[in-house]
Amino acid sequence: MAPLGSGGLMTGTQVWRQSILDAADSKNFNFAIVAFDAGSRNKFHKHSGDQILVVTEGTGTVATDTESLTVTEGDVVVIPAGENHWHGAPDSTSMAHITITVKGSETEQTEA
């Protein structure tokens, strides 16, 4: 996995990302594994297409402007296009998930 670091869209300790498929392997979707060290998350952002998260390890949080959901291994979360949200790990544990997005979906960071 490649480190994404903190700053930009990420905050906290360390976030890692690894593509599951090469860009040419699917005409419609992007697939990647994202791993959050304890205490790290991405900042509030939204996508122009739906995003699906499949939690593969640990316990984490997926939050929107109006709710916060604790997620664990095996949970699947669908984030509709345009919904402001963040996801990551609490201070006490790490969390990893598969992310699935529509090709061409743009990400807009909404948190400084």
Secondary structure, 3 states (H helix, E strand, C coil): CEECCCECCEECCCEEEEECCCHHHCCCEEEEEEEECCCCEECCEEECCCEEEEEEEEEEEEEECCCEEEEECCCEEEECCCCCEEEECCCCCCEEEEEEEECCCCEEECCC
